[in-house]
Amino acid sequence: RDPAPELWPLRHRALRRAGCSRRLAAARPATTPGLTRVPVQPGSQDARPRSATRRPGPGGGEREPVAPTSLRDPRVRGKRILYVDDDPFLRRATIRLLQGAGASCIAAGTHLQAMRLLGRDPDLDLAILDFQMPDGHVARLIERMQCVRPSLLLLGTSGSNRGAEFSEAGVNRFLQKPWRLEELIHAADW
């Protein structure tokens, strides 16, 4: 008998997020209707220690998957990117995309966090800024970032076409969401 049946949904969600479909059946006891235990074969992908394919993400607490070296793009490898967006799902997805391509990515959910991260990291190559943020207009953030680091490449992004608004604020590079890695590379001229 499992000592903590109330944790089954949490385990199930965590295993699904980690991509461990074969472990899902083993997460609950075999007495659960409709589920049977599937033994994990030694040497299979699910038998590997998870630390072999995962590393701590930004902030140390989140763990993000590491892309195989074959998926890394040499034009992005080694670039340091700041992604500013108030949507936590988009921040995580963008971090995965950029880190999977070989870049080092940090993310901020507010303008204040973005300015703090900008001040702490003198080696940033690019800042990707979302247009709509709850803590102020993006033009104010752009102005503050350009005062602190005039040479930093800024790129605007939004779910709607806001290229003209970004251009008025001094950012001439724009990507409409959702964007792909190739579009980012093209917009950044890498």
Salt bridges, closest charged atoms under 4 A:
ASP2 OD2 - ARG11 NH1 2.79
GLU64 OE1 - ARG96 NE 2.91
ASP73 OD2 - ARG75 NH2 2.90
ASP85 OD2 - LYS177 NZ 2.67
ASP121 OD2 - ARG80 NH2 2.30
ASP130 OD1 - LYS177 NZ 3.01
ASP135 OD1 - HIS111 NE2 3.86
GLU143 OE2 - ARG140 NH1 3.23
GLU165 OE2 - ARG162 NH1 3.56
GLU182 OE2 - ARG75 NH2 2.64
ASP189 OD2 - ARG173 NH1 3.16
